[in-house]
């Protein structure tokens, strides 16, 4: 992962932690989704975000999320390595795992600047 992208990825994960600690559950999810979009092309970052999402599913007692994260956690990094990712997908269990999704404008700019 390019250093510029790594910084933004880490900022999203830090914002997730801060939001969770303040009890802002929906905002915390949003930051995990954004970290997923940034980290998705990179096997370790992609897997790490799915681990965080699985953990968050347990914290929020969201059975659907936990069940949905298990296969994503197992194959997400492999799909990144193979270049078979649906760009923009937020990684949540409430969206199909292979569905490409629009990338928010600000994240598009971060990704473009990193390359």
N, C-alpha and C positions, 0 to 999 in steps of 0.2 A: 504494500500500500504506500503510495507516495506520501511524503512527510506532510505536505499541505492538507491532504485528505485525512491523514491520521489525526491531525490536530482537530479537525472538525468532527470526526468520528468520536474522539475522546470527549469533546465538548458536549455532544449529544448524550453520551453515557453519563457524564457528570450532571447534566441537566435532568436526566431521568432520576438519578439518585436524589437530587435536591427536590424535585417535584414529589417523589414518593415520600420523602421525609416530612414534607409539608402536608401530606395527605391529599395531594392533587392527583388522583388516580388517572383520570383521562389525559391530563397533561403528561404524566409519566409515560403512558402508553405511546403518546405522540412522539416523544423523544426516542423511545425504543424503535419505533417505526422508521424514524428519520435516520437513526444509526444503522438500521438494517439496509436502507436504501444506499447509504454511503459505503457500507462494508460488504455488501452482497457480492461484488466481483472477486473478493479476496477470501480464500478458504478459512483462514483462522479467524478473521474479523466476522465473517458470516456465521460461523459456528458459535463464536462467543456471543453474538447477539441472540441467536436462538436459545442459547443456554440462559441468558438473562430473561428472555421471554417465557421460557419454561418456569424459571424461578418465580417470575412475576405472576404467572398463572397459578402457582401454588399459593403465593402470598395473598392473592385475591380470591382464592378458592373457586377459580373458574375452571371447572372440569373440562369444558369444551376446549379451552386454550391449552390446558395441559396435554390432553390427548392429541390435539392438533400440532403441538410443538414437537412431540416425540419423533415422528418421521422427518420433520424438517431438521431437527437437530442431527439425526443420523445421516441424512443425505445432502444437506445444504452445502457443506464444505466441499463435498465431492463434485456437486453440480457446478460450484464456483470454479474449481480446479479444471473441470472439463469445458468451461465456458458455456454452460447450458442454463443460464439464469434468466428469469423473466424480469427485465429491467423495470425498476420502479415499484415492484411488488413490495408491499409493506411488511410481509412476513407473518402477519397475524393469522390465527386459525379461522378468522371470519372472512378471509378471502381465499380463493382457489390458489394453491401453491404455484401453479404454472402460469398465472394470469399476469401479463405485463400491465403496468399501470403508469399513469402520468407521473413524472418526477416534478416535484415542486420547483418553481423557478429559481429560488435561492439555492437549492441543492444542485440544480443544473449548473449554475454559475460556479459553485464550489468545485464540482467535478471537472468542469472545463478548465478552470484555473489550475487544477492539480496536474493536468496532463499537458 
